[in-house]
Amino acid sequence: MQFDIIGDIHGCYDELLDLLKQLCYQQKNGQYSHPEGNKLVFLGDLTDRGPNSIAVIQLVYQLVIEQKIAYYVPGNHCNKLYRYFLGNQVQKKHGLETTVAEWEKLDINQKEDVQEKFMTLYEKAPLYLYCKDMKFIVAHAGIKEGFIGQNNSRVKSFVLYGDVTGKTDHHGKPVRRDWAKHYHGEFWIIYGHTPVLEPRQINQTINIDTGCVFGNRLTAFQFPKQNIVSVPSKQPFQSDRFTDFT
């Protein structure tokens, strides 16, 4: 089985369609398929900041829930949108405001449909995809070796937000510890969350959030082939949004 694992989409629907085409997924009568039976994996942050979050939700729901040719794990932005749809008091900023603005333009039936689809997608998703047989894990912000196989509040915080310090840098971005540098497990860990200009591979881990919404690229990692496929972004480039680990 070949898995095509796609990094943070953030509402970049057109780029997602471009990437699916590049990965050889074919559409016929509204249904997607791959000639070799590949499966897709979405590693979270489907929405926010980009131009078409609603279309991304609808397509991912179709692929995961209806067609069952894809898997999805949530990211921190997914978690926040889910809490918003639950009716919780969440601040509409850091990108959520763009998704909410899109959603509020819909009629009542469309609103209910999108809300139900996203909540179903989120509620049926594992916190992270743990494939023991093929020795790989897909987790939005990564996972420490000692957390593998666990599912509690500490693990959830790490998987959604990374190894946070509680501090911010001079740009206001959260300062996170470089957990991947210290990972020495046997499982491959494929993650995103922290935008990088090029996929960052270190110690059996790879970060494939190449900042599509910030004007760089949308990237997929094919496993076990270990091949990288990406398409250019159609969004304005924002150089200050990327992390340099060198």
C-alpha positions in Angstrom: 0.0 0.0 0.0 1.2 3.5 -0.9 0.2 6.5 1.1 0.2 10.0 -0.2 0.5 12.3 2.9 -0.5 15.9 2.3 0.7 18.8 4.4 -1.2 21.8 5.8 -3.7 23.0 3.2 -5.2 26.0 5.0 -8.0 26.6 2.5 -5.8 26.4 -0.6 -8.3 24.4 -2.6 -6.9 25.1 -6.1 -3.5 24.0 -5.0 -5.0 20.8 -3.5 -6.6 20.0 -6.8 -3.3 20.6 -8.6 -1.5 18.3 -6.1 -4.1 15.5 -6.5 -3.6 15.7 -10.2 0.2 15.6 -9.8 -0.2 12.5 -7.6 -2.2 10.9 -10.4 -5.6 10.9 -8.7 -8.3 10.8 -11.3 -11.8 12.2 -11.1 -14.7 10.5 -12.9 -18.4 11.3 -12.3 -17.4 13.3 -9.2 -15.5 10.4 -7.7 -11.7 10.3 -7.1 -9.5 7.2 -7.6 -5.9 6.3 -8.0 -4.8 3.8 -10.7 -2.6 1.9 -8.2 -5.0 2.2 -5.3 -3.0 4.7 -3.3 -4.5 6.2 -0.2 -4.4 9.8 0.9 -3.6 11.1 4.4 -4.4 14.7 5.4 -2.3 15.8 8.4 -4.5 18.6 9.7 -5.1 22.3 9.3 -7.5 22.0 6.4 -8.9 25.5 6.9 -8.1 29.1 7.9 -6.1 31.9 6.2 -6.6 30.6 2.6 -9.3 31.5 0.1 -11.5 28.5 0.0 -11.7 26.6 3.3 -15.3 25.4 2.8 -14.4 23.6 -0.5 -11.5 21.9 1.2 -13.8 20.7 4.0 -16.3 19.3 1.5 -13.6 17.5 -0.6 -11.8 16.0 2.3 -15.2 14.8 3.8 -15.9 13.2 0.4 -12.6 11.4 0.2 -12.5 10.3 3.9 -16.1 9.7 4.9 -17.9 8.9 1.7 -15.3 7.3 -0.6 -13.0 6.0 2.2 -9.9 6.4 0.1 -8.3 8.8 2.6 -7.5 9.3 6.2 -7.5 12.6 8.2 -5.9 13.6 11.5 -6.7 17.1 13.0 -4.5 20.1 13.5 -4.8 22.9 15.9 -6.8 25.0 13.5 -9.2 22.1 13.0 -9.6 21.8 16.8 -10.4 25.5 17.0 -13.0 25.4 14.2 -14.6 22.3 15.9 -14.8 24.2 19.2 -16.4 27.1 17.3 -19.0 24.9 15.7 -19.7 23.4 19.2 -20.7 26.9 20.3 -17.7 27.5 22.5 -16.3 31.0 23.0 -13.2 31.0 20.8 -11.4 34.0 19.4 -11.9 34.6 15.7 -8.3 35.3 14.8 -5.2 33.7 13.5 -7.1 32.6 10.5 -10.4 31.3 11.9 -12.0 34.6 11.0 -11.5 33.8 7.3 -13.3 30.4 7.6 -16.1 31.9 9.6 -16.6 34.7 7.1 -16.9 32.1 4.3 -19.3 30.0 6.3 -21.5 32.9 7.3 -22.1 33.8 3.6 -23.8 30.4 3.1 -27.5 29.9 3.4 -28.9 28.1 6.4 -29.0 24.7 4.7 -25.4 25.0 3.4 -24.3 26.2 6.8 -25.8 23.1 8.5 -24.3 20.8 5.8 -20.7 22.2 6.2 -20.9 22.2 10.0 -22.2 18.6 10.1 -19.6 17.4 7.6 -16.7 19.0 9.5 -17.8 17.9 12.9 -18.3 14.3 11.6 -14.8 14.4 10.0 -13.3 15.7 13.3 -15.1 13.3 15.6 -14.3 10.2 13.6 -10.6 11.2 13.3 -7.8 9.6 15.4 -5.6 12.1 17.2 -2.7 10.7 15.1 -2.5 7.9 12.5 -0.4 5.1 14.0 0.5 2.4 11.4 2.3 -0.3 13.3 2.7 -2.7 10.4 4.3 -0.1 8.1 6.1 1.7 11.0 4.9 5.2 10.3 2.9 7.8 12.2 1.2 10.9 10.9 0.7 13.6 13.6 -0.1 17.2 12.9 2.8 18.8 14.9 4.7 15.6 15.4 5.0 13.3 18.4 7.7 12.4 20.9 8.9 8.8 21.0 7.7 8.4 24.5 4.2 9.5 23.6 3.7 6.9 20.8 0.7 4.7 21.5 -0.7 7.1 24.1 -3.7 9.4 24.0 -4.1 11.9 26.8 -4.1 15.6 27.3 -0.3 16.0 27.2 -0.1 14.0 24.0 -3.0 15.9 22.5 -1.3 19.2 23.2 1.9 18.1 21.7 0.3 16.6 18.6 -1.7 19.7 17.9 0.7 22.5 18.9 4.2 20.9 19.0 6.7 21.2 21.8 5.8 24.7 22.9 7.7 26.8 25.4 5.0 29.3 26.1 7.2 32.1 24.7 6.9 34.1 21.5 9.6 35.5 19.2 9.9 39.1 18.0 7.4 38.4 15.3 4.9 37.1 17.8 5.2 33.5 16.6 5.2 30.7 19.3 8.7 29.5 20.2 8.8 25.7 19.9 11.5 23.2 20.9 13.1 21.2 18.0 11.8 17.8 19.1 12.7 16.2 15.8 16.4 16.8 16.4 16.2 14.5 19.5 14.0 11.8 18.0 15.7 8.4 17.6 12.7 6.0 17.2 12.3 3.4 14.5 8.9 4.7 13.2 8.8 7.4 10.5 7.0 10.5 11.8 5.4 12.7 9.1 4.1 16.0 10.4 3.6 19.7 9.5 2.4 22.7 11.6 5.6 24.7 11.4 6.1 26.2 7.9 9.4 25.5 6.2 10.6 26.5 2.8 11.7 22.9 2.0 10.6 19.6 3.5 12.8 19.1 6.5 14.0 15.5 7.0 15.9 14.5 10.1 16.1 11.4 12.3 13.2 9.4 10.6 11.0 12.5 10.7 9.9 14.8 7.9 8.1 18.2 8.2 6.0 18.7 5.0 4.3 22.0 5.9 5.9 24.0 3.1 3.6 27.0 3.7 1.2 26.9 0.8 -1.0 29.6 2.3 2.1 31.8 2.7 3.0 31.6 -0.9 5.4 28.7 -1.1 4.3 25.2 -2.0 1.8 22.5 -1.1 3.7 19.2 -0.5 3.0 15.5 -0.3 5.2 12.8 1.1 4.7 9.3 -0.5 5.3 6.5 1.9 6.9 3.9 1.9 8.4 5.2 -1.4 9.7 8.2 0.4 9.1 10.5 -2.5 8.3 14.2 -2.3 5.8 15.8 -4.6 4.8 19.4 -4.5 3.0 22.1 -6.4 3.5 25.9 -6.3 1.2 28.1 -4.3 -1.1 30.7 -5.9 -1.0 32.9 -2.7 1.3 36.0 -2.0 4.7 35.0 -0.6 5.3 36.0 3.0 8.9 35.3 3.9 8.6 36.1 7.6 6.2 33.1 8.1 8.8 30.4 7.7 11.1 28.8 10.3 14.8 28.2 9.6 16.1 25.4 11.7 19.7 25.7 10.5 
